[in-house]
Amino acid sequence: MAGELVLQPGEHRQLRAHGEAQRWESDNPRVATVTDEDLVAGTHGGLVTAVRAGQARITAVDFDGRNAIELAVTVAGAAPLALAAGARAVLPGDPAAGWTTEQTQVVRLEPGGQVVGLGPGVARVRDAAGSAEHEVRVSGALELGVGQRLALAERFGLAVNSWRAGSPAAEIDSHGVLTAGDRARALDVSATLASGEVFTFEVRIRAAAAAPEPVATTEVRVPPVTLPPDPPRSEPRAAAAEEVARHLAQARACAEQGQWEPSGGHLTAATVAAAGNPELEARVQATRAELRQASAGPGVTELLDALLAHDFAGARERARAARVPPGQREGLAAAADLIAPVERLTQGSLSPGD
């Protein structure tokens, strides 16, 4: 190298090459550019312009390619911003500059120029105009499972010359692809940057999740259950049947004599004795219906109808045969007492004294 030049971003420097006309080149125009402009008389111009922080190599070659002169150019800039994962900082410069980055796994940009560290790596943060740039280095640890692969180069916004895994527990190739081994452990991974600096961070390899133990099962055979047959319907108990029969017989006897109140009492006693036995309850109900129908025989109304028809013999027969409830007995007797006077009246033999 013929020399070294240190510039600030935006600064210009005229290079001089004496002799034959030269061809000027920059190996990193993003950091420093060079043109063939000649600002000084008598020189074969090479105008260098510093663009942003970094390093570049400027070369002057004569047109036949026989001679070359190289100059190292370092563009000074703000020191890299160091953050730990989870930490927060404010970027230098205009907070409203519209900062962006491609390393979104490393940092998160927030309004007001704030930057938050997410995980290990080196992020390049640029403003919307492309006139300002910051380097943010985030420390921390990465995790991956045994046998998994991880592309580390995506976490670096600048060139990495080489990679190294600090343990045989993982392998890393020249493209920065890390492959975890089959054992759980932690190791250091180093990235040698183009500037010669070494950026080191931790990688933790997790053990594979243990498969759940099988649940022991026991086969249980349940013997078939045989339910006992329904018990046969029990016959009416002899005592209850006898009691019901006795009360029903007494109810009929009382009804035949026109004693309806005692008859009803025996029916009630038979109903109580038959409770809970459908067969006996049906027998009591049938007897009650039978006696109710018998009680509806010839009564006072039919006797009076016979008198109105001058059927005195029929009226006497109905008076003798009528079976009426106790409440109608007085009315039946009074109606029967009318038979003789009405008969004499129709025959004209009734005297005024009668």
PyMOL commands that set and color helices and strands:
alter all, ss='L'
color gray80, all
select helices_A, chain A and resi 111-113+153-155+238-256+260-274+278-294+300-308+312-321+326-337+339-347
alter helices_A, ss='H'
color red, helices_A
select strands_A, chain A and resi 3-7+12-15+22-26+32-35+46-50+54-62+68-75+81-84+88-90+100-101+107-110+114-117+121-126+133-139+141-145+149-151+160-165+170-172+177-180+185-193+198-206
alter strands_A, ss='S'
color yellow, strands_A
deselect
rebuild
show_as cartoon
